[in-house]
């Protein structure tokens, strides 16, 4: 893939920097179009597209799992009951109160 990148880059650089006139520009442009339309280049483009798509799906799944775990951990850490220290074990029932009280 390194050689192909270099060749395409060199071609683009020459096209952009050429001062040989419109004829040379059109000739190089035609060669570049043929190169891009060739089976090897199209195969490489397709493989790159598939690889990038798979990478994006994998990273999205990892990010989703990571976010879900962070939310679960946060909920678990705030939902834990706090320790209550009671000095007396005698409970007094007060019907007007929702919670028992100690005296």
N, C-alpha and C positions, 0 to 999 in steps of 0.2 A: 504494500500500500504506500510505502514511502516514496518509491520511484514514481508512481502514478501521481501522487500529490505534487512532487517536484515538477513533473512534466506539465501538468495542468497549470501550476503556478507560473512556470516559465512562459507558457503560451499566453496566459492572461497578461503577464507583465509585458511581453513583447507587443501584444495587441494594443494595450493601453499606452505603451511608450513609442510605438512605431510612428515614424514621420515619413514613411516611404510613399504615402498617398493612399487614396481610396481603394485602388486595385489590390494592393498588398493587404490592406485591412480586410477586404471582402474575402480574399483567398484564405487568410488565417482564420477568419470567422467561420468559413465553410468547413475547414479542417477540424476546428474545435467542435462544431455541431456534430460532425460525423463521429468524432471520438466519444463525445458524450452519449450518442445514440448507439454505440457499439455494444455488443453483448457482454464483454468483460466489464465494462464500466457500469452498465445497467445492473449486472449481477452484483457488483460491489455495492452499488447504491441500494439495491434491494436488501442485501445482507446487512448493511449498515442501518437501514431503516428498521429491520426486524430486531437487530441487536439493541438499538436505542429504545424501541418500544418495549422489549422485554425488561431492559434495565429500568425504564420508567415505571413499569408495573411492579417490579420487585421493590423499588425504592418507595413507591406509594404504599405498598402493603406493610413494609417495615415502619414507615412513618405512622400509618394508621394504628398498628399494633403498639408502637411506642406511646402515642397519644392516649390510646385506650388504657394502657397500663398506668400511665401517669395519673389519669383521672381516677381509676380504681384505687390507686394508692392514696390519693388525696382524700377520696371519700372514706376509705377505710381508716385513715388517720384522724379524721374529724368525727367519725361516727362511733369511735370507741367510747364506752362509758368511762367517766372519770371516777377515780377512787373516792369513796365516801368513808370518812373515819367517824365511827360512832363510839362514843365513850360509854354509853349505857345500852344494854340489850333489852331494857324494858320499853315496850312500845305502848303508847296510850292512843286508843282509838278516839278520834274526834270526828263525828259524823258531818260536821260543818266544814271540815277541811278535806281536801282531796288526798292529802298525804298524811301518813301517821307522823306523830311528833314524839319526841322524847323529852322527859322532864328530869 
